[in-house]
Each structure stands twice: as structure tokens, then as C-alpha cells.
Amino acid sequence: MPDDGNACFRGCCRGTDAVRVDHVVRAASGPSSSDARVARGDVLYHGPLSTVFYGRFGARAIAIKRPKLRTTRELDRYHAELRMMLTLEHENVVRAVGASAKPPNYELFYEFMDNGAATEAMYAHGWTPTWQAVLRLAREVASGMAYLHRSGVVHRDVKPSNILLDRVWTAKIADFGLAERESDLRASLQHAIYSTEDAEGRARLAGKWIAGERGAPSGGFQKEHMVGSMLYMAPEVLMRRVSTYGADVYAYGITICEIATGTVPFSDPRAWGPDERSRPSIAALSEKIDAVIGTYCAERGLSDVSAVWLPPAASRSEQASAAEAVLREPLDWQTSECAFAPPTPEARKVAAEFTAGVFATAGARGADKMEDRHVIAHGVGGVPHAHLIAVFDGHRGHEAAEFAKAHVERAIQSEWGSHGDDIASALSAAVVKLDEAFCARFDAIKAKEMSLSKSTQQSARNPGCTAVVALVWGDRLCVANAGDCRAVLARADAPVALSVDHDAQSNESERARIERDFPGSLRQYEGVWRVGEVGVAVTRALGDADAKAHGVVAQPETVVVTLDPELDDALILACDGLWDVVSSEDAIGMIKDTVKEPSMCAKRLGSEALTRLSRDNVTVVVGFIRGARTCENVSWARAF
């Protein structure tokens, strides 16, 4: 075979036509390279043994695993994992798509799992599985494990966090950093010593015993095979025996029980029994699961179990539609005549030129996880010189953002007659009113859901959203911001920030406010400041009812500026899906070099965010102070 470079640095791992191991990787924010087909983005997971990044392999989303290689043994493990993954191919085993097997950053590329790990679905998103979901997942994991065992592989770290879910919720076994060939484990010195010993090393195998301190074998090799996660580790492994297929079966039983019940079990006579010899093989378990599924489907007239991670599609659609209808139901807010001072004729001309467009996409999170909402309303309340644009970035659900979108215009009209000419006070009061109304209405929705469901986790749902709201009144622009969306004005081709981020990590004044008024509410999660036990990242938001007692407030900060059509060109409102990867300077520069049509400029910014590997929903609203300009206008201006 000719040496085309498709091999690791050592030469012990050779790639295939489909999976190359000699890829060049560039940072998403770095310069492009003709050699680099792989772009590395933000960190998805940071653990003691490896860091996982979000990445792009051409147009495909991938996960980039970079193990921490501090010793020669750890480097050996990397090459062993790479060699193993090049040989494995099964629909229920996560697939390797490439590698960068050379210094300084040894990396492995895996297909991206859109719905994350089973633990994330259970504990972060409150997923309560139906029995169909449990049976389907149990069958898929058993199928993947049976394939591994037929291939002579012992995984050694089966647990819910290593069961990943793809875009259509198919379960796949991941993380082979501790996996070994069963034949290698059987041939190990530790297996020879401990296959008949008890924990104290009293029984010996054919006189083969290495004396050490207090009768234990010397050296650290005994710990090399005591690997895995304690809750899922078989008793014999804790007794220093080498992991076998039976240890995987034990971990499988614990894993499926935890997914089914939400609780790690303490005892059971079969799959996680203390005696390895009493446990069934994974193949036998697969047959039993198929039998259970057959009985389940026969009793219910089903052809097979489906991916019912949520209620059935029809019911789910009906429930979602009912909830959305409740969120959109009119509120008993009385509108009043606006008390703002009428603008001058010159100011009315400024407002008459204002136009806006939007680009919104779910991005890397997937179409079923779009939690952003936006509003563009011209002639608010029938007033031709009043324009409203807003972006609402939902978290822990889309409901708060949906509610704000439906009612923000009426909320403003209900307040603009009660604050004189103080636009900022009226806009601030409208945002607070939205928050109070949403919390009350969503409590009613939850109470109704609870009466129809046995899931106590429904009561724990407390969605929220950040909000940036801009009201143009003649030549006056007022921006109200609560959270980490941003408003930026292009003035004389330079960015002017009209908001500050309200998040616990970057905003020291917000942390000081919470520490002063709500002592003990700030916590650090993996070195990042969060608010309350639920760990909300932002300090101001609508909704988030369970975080209000810890200092999260809906009161926005406001800014009022007078627009100058000679200096001011564009206004950008966007969620953090844009600002996480695109600076204000870059955004203004891109608008300057794009045809002055607001929707096209918004799309340019949103597309750039995706190119730079934004991991969040992306919503961008662009407003032009001097109106849209055609391609001919731009070309003529540049020609001279």
C-alpha cells in the first residue's frame, strides 16, 4: 500500500478511505487554510481525561475529542482507542469520522450527537421517559453492546453519560477511552493474580503471588484495571479483578434502571448481581428485551416501539398547540393615549425612513430546539412614527420568549400613557409587566399539565428569556435590555453599545448587586459564576420563576439616544448566538460591505455566526436609520 500520509505519527494506526487520521485542524476564529477541512469551535465538555469541542468537518457537525496525554501510557491509550474505533461500525456505536493523530494536539473526530447524553436529557432538560422510550433505548444499547462483545471489546465505562442520542433519538454507545480487547484483559498479569484471590490477596493461583506491603501485591498495576465510574463498577472490579463482559452487563443493568426510574438502584438479583457468574450475557438480555417488547406491542396493538422520548406526536402537537394558545390569549391590559411628546417634522422624517429585517435560525442546536423569538412592528398603535423591534432569547424552553413576542406591543401601549414623556420608564414598566404576566400564566399552564400527567418533573419547569427591546419614536431611540442580548448602533461607521450584558460571569456590578441583596445566591459551576441552585447564567431575564428568589430580576436597563441621519446608519439587535462569535466591530464592518437591505444584512451576520461555529440559536434584527438602499445605489456610490 503506498504511503499517502494517512497514518498516525507513530505509524501504528492507518486510516481508511472513509476515515483519515492525518487531518489538519484550524480554530473557528483563525485564518482559513486550504489544508484544513476541520474547524474547531467551543468546548462542549471539559473532564479530567479529555476535552470535547464542537467542530465542523466540511458542512458536517462533529465532536472533537482531545484527550489529556501527560504520560507515555496515556499516549498509548490514545493510539489504542484510535485503532479500535477504526474497526468498529454499528448503528448503536458512535462512529469515528477522522483524527489528527500527530503532535501537538492529538484529537479524535466523532459524529455529532444532536440530543447529547441521556444524563443531559434526564437531569438538565427534565426528560421523563415513557415505557416505549425505555424499551427502545434498552434494546439499542444492548444491540450496541452485543456487537462490541462479539467484536471482543469490553467497554469498561457503560453509564448514562456515555449513551448519546442523535438527531432522531437513536441511542449510541460512546467514549472508548477505557475500552480494551477482552483477550488483552485475560492475558494481563492482574487477571492471572486476582482471578482466584479475595480482596486481601489470601488465595493464590498456582503459587503465583507477588508479596508487597501488608500482603498486597507491590506496584501500581492493580489500579490500572480498576477503571470506570464507581456507581456503575461491578463488585469484582472493586475487588481488583479485571473487567470482563460481565462487568459491562452489570453497568448496563444499572444504566437502564437509572434511565427508567431516574434513580440509581441499590440491589437486584440479576444483571447487577454481586456474583458475576449469575449475570446473563448481553446477548441473552437482548433476547429478553425483544420478548418484553413483543409482549408490550401485542397488548397495545403496536407493530414496534418508537422513539417516544416525548408523548406521541399527535398528543405532543395537541399539547403544544394548547399551551401556545394559552400563552397567546389576550390580557386585560387597557391601552391608553400615548403621552410622549410628538416629534418635530424633521424627526418624523427620520422615523419614516426606518426599516428593519431579520434572520433567525436554530443553528447547531437543531430545528426542534429553537427558543428565540423576535418582533418587528411598524406604526405601533397606529402611530406612523413609532417602530418596535425586539429579540427574545429563550432558555429552559421557548415559552417565555413566545409569550413576550405575543404581548410586548400591547404591553408598551398599556404603559405609554402613564409616564409622561419618559420613554425609558414606559418601556421598562412594559418589560416588567410582561414578566409578571408570564409567570402567572405559566403557573396556570403547569398546574393544568400536572393534573393530566404523573410526571412530577413538570412542576420543575421554569422557562425564561432574555430581552432586548428597541422603540423608535420620531428621532428618539430607546433600548431596554434584560439579559445577554445586545443592541449596537452604527454611528459614523463605528459601533456604539446601547446595552451591557447581564450575566453573572462577566458583569461585576451585577454580581455585587446579587451578593448585596441576595447573599449566598451566587455559585460557581466548573469555574463559571451562576445564580441560584438552578445555575442560571444571566442575572436579568423574564420568567425564571425559580431564580427570582436568588436575585434574577426582569427590570431592564435602558438607554435613550437621539438619532442623527447624518451619522447613524444601522441598528443591530441580536441574541448571544451572534455576539458569542462576532464582535461589534466585525458586525458593523460586515453591514458596511453588504447591500443595504436589512434582511440581507441580517442574513450575512447570522450566516457568519454559523460559519464561526456558534453553538446556539441565532437571531439577528437589523434596522436601517436611513432606509434600505438598492444594489444600484451602492454600486453608484462606490463608483465615485
C-alpha positions in Angstrom: 0.0 0.0 0.0 1.5 3.4 -0.9 2.3 5.8 1.9 -0.1 8.7 1.3 0.3 10.1 4.8 -2.9 8.6 6.1 -1.3 7.3 9.3 -0.6 8.4 12.8 2.7 9.9 13.9 4.0 6.6 15.2 2.8 4.7 12.1 0.8 2.2 14.2 -2.6 3.4 13.1 -3.6 3.6 9.5 -6.7 5.3 8.3 -9.1 4.1 5.7 -10.6 5.7 2.6 -13.5 6.9 4.6 -11.7 7.8 7.9 -8.5 9.7 7.5 -6.2 10.2 10.5 -4.0 13.0 9.2 -6.4 15.9 9.2 -5.3 19.5 9.7 -7.5 21.3 12.2 -7.9 25.1 12.5 -9.6 27.2 15.1 -13.0 28.5 14.1 -11.9 32.1 14.7 -8.5 31.5 13.0 -7.5 32.1 9.4 -8.8 29.7 6.8 -6.5 27.2 5.3 -6.7 25.1 2.1 -5.2 22.2 4.1 -7.7 22.4 7.0 -11.1 20.8 6.3 -11.8 20.6 10.1 -12.7 23.7 12.2 -12.6 23.5 16.0 -15.1 25.6 17.9 -16.2 26.0 21.5 -15.8 23.5 24.4 -18.7 21.1 24.8 -17.4 19.2 27.7 -14.3 19.5 30.0 -13.4 16.5 32.0 -10.4 15.0 33.9 -9.3 12.8 31.0 -10.3 14.8 27.9 -11.9 17.9 26.5 -14.6 17.7 23.8 -15.0 20.6 21.3 -17.8 21.3 18.8 -16.4 21.3 15.3 -17.2 21.2 11.6 -15.9 18.7 9.1 -16.8 20.4 5.8 -20.5 21.0 6.2 -20.9 18.3 8.8 -21.1 18.9 12.6 -18.7 16.8 14.6 -17.4 16.4 18.1 -13.7 16.7 18.5 -12.2 14.8 21.5 -8.8 15.9 22.7 -7.5 13.5 25.4 -5.1 14.8 28.0 -1.9 13.0 27.3 0.6 13.6 30.1 2.4 10.3 30.1 3.6 7.7 27.6 0.9 5.3 28.9 -1.9 7.9 28.1 -0.4 8.3 24.6 -0.5 4.6 24.2 -4.2 4.7 25.2 -4.9 7.3 22.5 -3.5 5.1 19.8 -5.3 2.0 21.2 -8.6 3.9 21.1 -7.9 5.2 17.6 -7.1 1.7 16.3 -10.2 0.3 17.9 -12.5 3.0 16.5 -11.2 2.4 13.0 -12.5 -1.2 13.2 -15.9 -0.6 14.8 -19.1 0.1 12.8 -22.6 -0.4 14.2 -25.7 1.7 14.2 -25.7 1.8 18.0 -22.0 2.7 18.4 -20.8 6.3 17.9 -18.8 6.4 14.7 -15.3 7.9 14.3 -15.1 10.2 11.2 -11.4 11.1 11.4 -8.5 12.1 13.5 -5.5 14.3 13.9 -3.0 11.7 15.1 0.1 13.8 15.4 1.6 16.3 17.9 1.0 18.7 19.5 -2.8 18.1 19.7 -3.8 14.5 19.3 -7.5 14.5 18.5 -10.3 12.1 17.5 -13.4 13.2 15.5 -16.8 11.6 16.1 -20.2 12.1 14.6 -22.1 14.9 16.4 -25.0 13.7 18.6 -27.6 16.5 18.4 -29.5 15.5 21.6 -26.5 14.9 23.8 -26.2 12.3 26.5 -29.0 10.5 28.3 -28.0 12.2 31.5 -28.4 15.6 29.9 -31.9 14.8 28.7 -32.8 13.4 32.1 -31.3 15.9 34.5 -30.8 19.1 32.5 -34.0 19.0 30.4 -36.3 17.1 32.8 -37.0 14.2 30.4 -39.3 11.6 31.9 -39.2 8.5 29.6 -42.3 6.6 28.6 -42.0 2.8 28.7 -41.7 2.8 25.0 -38.7 5.1 25.2 -37.1 2.9 27.9 -37.6 -0.3 25.9 -36.3 1.2 22.7 -33.2 2.6 24.4 -32.6 -0.6 26.3 -32.8 -2.6 23.0 -30.5 -0.2 21.2 -27.9 -0.1 23.9 -28.0 -3.9 24.2 -27.6 -4.2 20.5 -24.5 -2.0 20.5 -23.0 -3.8 23.5 -23.7 -7.2 21.9 -21.8 -6.0 18.8 -18.9 -4.9 21.0 -18.7 -8.2 22.8 -18.9 -10.2 19.5 -16.0 -8.0 18.4 -14.1 -8.9 21.5 -14.3 -5.4 23.1 -15.0 -4.7 26.8 -16.2 -1.1 27.2 -15.5 -0.8 30.9 -17.3 2.5 31.3 -21.0 2.0 30.4 -23.2 4.6 32.1 -25.9 7.1 31.1 -23.5 9.9 30.3 -21.8 7.6 27.7 -25.2 6.9 26.0 -25.6 9.6 23.4 -28.7 10.4 21.4 -28.6 11.5 17.8 -31.0 13.8 15.9 -33.7 11.1 15.7 -33.1 10.0 19.3 -31.3 6.7 18.4 -29.0 5.6 21.3 -25.3 5.1 20.6 -22.6 4.0 22.9 -19.7 6.4 23.2 -16.4 7.1 24.9 -14.0 4.2 24.3 -11.1 5.8 26.2 -11.1 2.9 28.7 -12.2 0.1 26.4 -9.9 -2.9 25.9 -9.8 -6.1 23.9 -11.1 -8.9 26.1 -8.2 -11.1 25.0 -5.7 -8.5 26.3 -7.5 -8.2 29.6 -7.5 -12.0 30.0 -3.8 -12.1 29.3 -2.9 -9.4 31.8 -0.8 -10.1 34.9 -3.5 -8.7 37.1 -6.0 -11.2 35.8 -3.6 -14.0 36.5 -3.1 -12.9 40.1 -6.6 -11.9 41.0 -8.7 -14.4 39.2 -8.9 -16.5 42.3 -7.8 -14.1 45.1 -10.1 -12.3 47.5 -9.7 -8.6 48.4 -6.9 -9.3 50.9 -4.9 -11.4 48.5 -5.2 -14.6 50.6 -5.9 -17.2 47.9 -3.1 -17.8 45.4 -3.1 -19.1 41.8 -0.6 -22.0 41.4 1.7 -20.3 43.9 1.9 -17.2 41.7 1.8 -14.3 44.2 3.8 -11.1 44.5 4.4 -10.1 48.1 4.0 -6.5 49.0 3.3 -4.3 51.9 0.7 -5.9 54.3 0.4 -8.8 52.0 -0.8 -6.9 48.9 0.9 -7.0 45.6 3.6 -4.4 45.1 3.4 -1.8 42.4 0.5 0.1 40.9 -0.5 -2.2 38.1 -3.5 -3.4 40.2 -5.1 0.0 39.9 -4.6 0.1 36.1 -7.6 -2.2 35.6 -9.8 -0.7 38.4 -11.3 1.8 36.0 -14.8 3.1 35.3 -17.3 5.1 37.3 -17.9 3.9 40.9 -21.7 3.8 40.8 -21.6 1.5 37.7 -18.5 -0.5 38.6 -19.1 -4.3 39.2 -18.2 -5.7 42.6 -15.5 -8.0 41.2 -13.7 -4.9 39.7 -13.8 -3.2 43.1 -12.2 -6.4 44.4 -9.4 -5.8 42.0 -10.3 -8.3 39.3 -10.1 -7.4 35.7 -13.2 -6.2 33.9 -14.9 -8.8 31.7 -18.1 -8.9 29.6 -19.9 -9.5 32.9 -18.7 -6.1 34.2 -20.3 -4.4 31.2 -23.5 -6.3 31.8 -23.6 -5.1 35.4 -23.1 -1.5 34.3 -25.8 -2.0 31.6 -28.3 -3.1 34.2 -27.6 -0.1 36.5 -27.7 2.3 33.5 -31.1 1.1 32.2 -32.6 1.1 35.7 -31.4 4.7 36.2 -32.9 5.8 32.9 -36.2 4.0 33.6 -36.6 5.3 37.2 -34.4 8.4 37.5 -32.7 6.7 40.4 -29.5 4.5 40.7 -30.6 1.1 42.1 -29.1 -0.4 45.2 -29.7 -4.1 44.6 -31.3 -6.6 42.2 -30.8 -10.3 41.7 -29.9 -10.4 38.0 -28.0 -8.0 35.8 -26.2 -6.2 38.6 -26.0 -9.2 41.0 -22.8 -9.4 43.1 -21.8 -12.8 41.6 -20.5 -12.3 38.0 -21.4 -15.9 37.1 -25.1 -15.3 37.9 -25.4 -12.5 35.4 -26.9 -13.2 32.0 -24.8 -12.4 28.8 -25.7 -9.2 26.9 -26.9 -11.4 24.1 -29.4 -13.2 26.4 -30.5 -9.8 27.7 -31.1 -8.6 24.1 -33.4 -11.6 23.6 -35.3 -11.0 26.8 -35.8 -7.3 25.8 -37.1 -8.3 22.4 -39.5 -10.7 24.2 -40.7 -7.9 26.5 -41.1 -5.5 23.5 -43.1 -8.2 21.7 -45.5 -8.6 24.6 -45.8 -4.9 25.1 -46.6 -4.2 21.5 -49.1 -7.2 21.2 -51.0 -5.9 24.2 -51.3 -2.4 22.7 -51.7 -3.3 19.0 -48.4 -1.8 18.0 -46.0 -3.0 15.3 -43.0 -1.9 17.3 -41.9 0.6 19.9 -40.9 4.0 18.5 -38.8 6.9 19.7 -41.3 8.1 22.2 -39.0 10.4 24.2 -41.9 12.7 24.4 -45.7 12.0 24.2 -46.9 10.6 20.9 -46.6 13.1 18.0 -50.3 13.8 17.8 -50.6 14.3 21.5 -47.4 16.3 21.6 -48.7 18.5 18.8 -52.1 19.0 20.6 -50.4 19.7 23.9 -48.0 22.2 22.4 -50.8 23.9 20.4 -52.9 24.2 23.5 -50.1 25.7 25.5 -49.2 28.1 22.7 -52.9 29.2 22.5 -52.9 29.9 26.3 -49.7 31.9 26.0 -51.3 34.0 23.2 -54.6 34.6 24.9 -55.3 38.3 25.2 -54.5 40.0 28.5 -56.8 42.5 30.2 -54.4 45.4 29.7 -56.0 48.6 28.8 -54.3 50.7 26.1 -54.1 54.4 26.6 -53.4 57.5 24.6 -49.6 58.0 24.3 -48.2 60.8 26.4 -44.9 61.0 24.7 -44.1 64.4 23.2 -45.0 64.5 19.5 -41.8 64.6 17.3 -40.9 67.5 15.1 -41.5 67.3 11.3 -37.7 66.7 10.9 -37.9 63.9 13.5 -40.9 62.4 11.7 -38.9 62.2 8.5 -36.2 60.2 10.4 -38.9 57.7 11.6 -40.4 57.5 8.1 -37.1 56.2 6.7 -36.7 53.5 9.3 -36.9 49.9 8.0 -35.9 46.6 9.5 -35.3 42.9 8.6 -34.5 39.7 10.4 -32.6 36.4 10.1 -33.3 33.6 12.6 -32.1 30.0 12.7 -31.9 27.2 15.2 -28.3 26.7 14.2 -26.3 23.9 15.7 -29.0 23.1 18.3 -31.4 21.7 15.8 -34.8 22.8 14.5 -36.6 21.3 17.4 -34.7 23.4 19.9 -35.4 26.9 18.5 -36.1 29.1 21.6 -35.6 32.5 20.1 -38.4 34.9 19.1 -38.4 38.3 17.5 -40.7 41.2 16.8 -40.7 43.8 14.0 -43.7 46.2 14.2 -44.1 49.4 12.2 -46.6 52.0 13.1 -47.2 50.8 16.7 -50.6 51.7 17.9 -51.4 53.3 14.6 -48.7 55.9 15.1 -46.7 56.2 11.9 -43.5 57.4 13.6 -43.4 54.6 16.2 -41.5 51.4 15.4 -40.7 48.5 17.6 -38.1 45.8 17.1 -37.2 43.2 19.7 -35.3 39.9 20.2 -36.2 37.4 23.0 -33.7 34.6 23.6 -35.4 31.7 25.5 -33.7 29.3 27.8 -35.1 26.2 29.5 -37.9 26.3 27.0 -39.4 28.7 24.4 -42.5 29.7 26.3 -41.3 32.9 27.9 -40.0 34.1 24.6 -43.2 33.1 22.8 -45.3 35.0 25.4 -43.1 38.1 25.2 -43.4 38.1 21.4 -47.2 37.8 21.6 -47.7 40.6 24.1 -44.8 43.1 24.0 -46.6 45.5 21.7 -49.7 45.7 23.8 -47.7 46.0 27.0 -46.0 49.1 25.6 -49.3 50.6 24.6 -50.7 49.9 28.1 -47.8 51.9 29.7 -47.0 54.7 27.3 -49.8 56.9 28.7 -48.7 56.6 32.3 -45.1 58.0 32.3 -45.4 61.4 30.7 -42.6 61.9 28.1 -40.4 59.4 29.8 -40.0 56.7 27.1 -37.4 54.8 29.1 -39.8 54.4 32.1 -42.6 53.3 29.9 -40.5 50.7 28.2 -39.1 49.5 31.5 -42.5 49.1 33.0 -43.8 47.2 30.0 -40.9 44.7 30.3 -41.6 44.1 34.0 -45.3 43.8 33.2 -44.5 41.1 30.7 -42.5 39.2 33.2 -45.2 39.3 35.9 -47.9 38.2 33.5 -45.9 35.4 32.0 -45.0 33.9 35.5 -48.7 34.0 36.5 -49.9 32.4 33.2 -47.2 29.8 33.1 -48.0 28.7 36.7 -51.6 28.1 35.5 -50.3 26.1 32.5 -48.1 23.9 34.8 -51.0 23.3 37.1 -53.1 22.0 34.3 -50.2 19.9 32.9 -49.7 18.4 36.4 -53.3 17.4 36.6 -53.0 15.5 33.4 -49.6 13.9 34.0 -48.0 11.7 36.6 -44.6 13.4 36.0 -43.6 15.5 39.0 -40.9 16.9 36.8 -43.5 19.0 35.0 -43.7 21.2 38.1 -40.0 22.0 37.9 -40.2 23.7 34.5 -39.5 27.4 34.8 -38.6 28.7 31.3 -37.2 32.2 30.9 -35.9 34.5 28.3 -33.6 37.5 27.9 -34.9 40.5 26.1 -33.7 43.5 24.1 -36.5 45.8 23.1 -36.0 49.0 20.9 -38.7 51.6 20.4 -38.2 54.3 17.7 -40.3 57.4 18.4 -39.5 60.0 15.8 -35.8 60.6 16.1 -35.6 59.2 19.6 -34.4 55.6 20.1 -35.0 53.9 23.4 -33.5 50.5 24.1 -34.4 48.3 27.1 -32.3 45.3 27.8 -32.5 42.5 30.4 -30.0 39.7 29.9 -27.3 39.0 27.4 -28.8 40.0 24.1 -27.2 43.2 22.8 -28.1 46.3 20.9 -25.4 48.1 18.8 -25.8 51.3 16.8 -23.6 52.0 13.8 -22.6 55.7 14.2 -20.0 57.2 11.9 -19.1 53.6 10.8 -18.2 52.7 14.4 -20.1 50.6 17.0 -21.9 52.3 19.9 -23.1 49.8 22.6 -26.6 50.5 23.7 -26.7 47.7 26.2 -24.5 45.7 28.6 -24.6 42.0 29.2 -26.4 41.0 32.4 -24.6 37.7 33.2 -23.0 36.5 36.4 -19.7 35.7 34.9 -18.7 39.0 33.1 -20.7 41.7 34.9 -19.1 42.5 38.3 -21.8 45.1 39.2 -24.5 42.5 38.7 -22.6 40.1 40.9 -22.2 42.8 43.6 -26.0 43.6 43.4 -26.9 39.9 44.0 -24.3 39.4 46.7 -25.6 42.5 48.5 -29.3 41.8 48.2 -29.3 38.0 48.0 -26.3 36.8 50.0 -25.2 33.2 49.1 -27.1 33.1 45.8 -24.0 33.1 43.6 -22.4 29.8 42.9 -19.5 28.6 40.7 -20.1 25.7 38.4 -16.8 24.5 36.8 -15.3 27.9 37.5 -18.2 29.9 36.0 -20.4 32.1 38.1 -24.1 31.2 38.1 -27.2 32.3 40.0 -29.1 30.1 42.4 -29.4 26.3 42.7 -30.6 26.0 39.2 -27.5 27.7 37.9 -29.0 30.4 35.7 -26.2 32.2 33.7 -28.0 35.6 33.4 -28.8 38.0 36.2 -31.8 39.7 34.4 -34.5 37.9 32.5 -38.2 37.4 32.0 -39.6 34.2 33.6 -37.1 32.0 35.5 -39.6 32.0 38.4 -37.4 29.6 40.5 -34.4 32.0 40.2 -36.3 35.2 41.3 -35.7 34.5 44.9 -31.9 34.3 44.2 -31.6 37.7 42.5 -32.6 37.3 38.9 -34.8 40.3 38.1 -36.8 41.4 35.0 -36.1 45.1 35.5 -34.2 46.2 32.3 -31.6 48.8 31.9 -32.5 51.5 29.4 -30.7 53.8 27.1 -32.1 56.7 25.1 -30.3 58.3 22.2 -31.3 60.9 19.6 -30.8 59.6 16.1 -28.8 61.6 13.6 -29.4 60.6 10.0 -26.1 62.2 9.0 -24.1 59.9 11.4 -26.3 56.9 12.3 -26.7 54.2 9.7 -27.8 50.9 11.3 -29.2 49.4 14.5 -28.4 45.7 15.3 -30.4 43.7 17.9 -29.2 40.1 18.3 -29.0 37.2 20.8 -25.8 35.8 22.2 -25.7 33.3 19.4 -24.3 36.1 17.3 -22.3 38.0 19.9 -20.5 34.9 21.2 -18.6 34.6 18.0 -18.9 38.0 16.2 -17.6 41.3 17.7 -19.5 44.6 17.4 -16.7 45.9 15.1 -16.9 42.9 12.9 -20.7 43.2 12.7 -20.6 46.8 11.7 -17.9 46.1 9.1 -20.0 43.4 7.5 -23.0 45.6 7.3 -20.9 48.3 5.7 -19.8 45.8 3.0 -23.2 44.4 2.3 -26.0 45.7 0.2 -28.1 48.0 2.4 -31.2 45.8 2.6 -31.9 44.9 6.2 -32.9 41.3 5.7 -29.8 40.6 3.6 -27.6 42.2 6.2 -29.2 40.2 9.0 -28.6 37.1 7.0 -25.0 38.0 6.4 -24.4 38.4 10.1 -26.3 35.2 11.0 -24.5 33.2 8.4 -21.2 34.4 9.7 -22.1 33.3 13.2 -22.8 29.8 11.8 -19.5 29.8 9.9 -17.7 30.7 13.1 -19.4 27.7 14.8 -21.9 29.4 17.0 -23.4 26.6 19.1 -26.7 28.5 20.0 -29.8 29.7 18.2 -29.0 32.8 16.2 -31.5 35.7 15.7 -30.4 39.0 14.2 -32.6 42.0 13.6 -31.1 44.9 11.5 -32.7 48.3 11.2 -31.6 51.0 8.9 -32.0 54.6 10.0 -31.8 56.0 6.5 -33.9 53.3 4.9 -32.9 50.5 2.6 -30.7 51.1 -0.4 -30.6 49.1 -3.6 -27.7 47.4 -5.3 -27.6 50.2 -7.8 -27.4 52.9 -5.1 -24.4 51.1 -3.5 -22.6 50.5 -6.8 -23.1 54.1 -7.9 -21.8 55.4 -4.6 -18.7 53.2 -4.8 -18.0 54.1 -8.4 -17.4 57.7 -7.3 
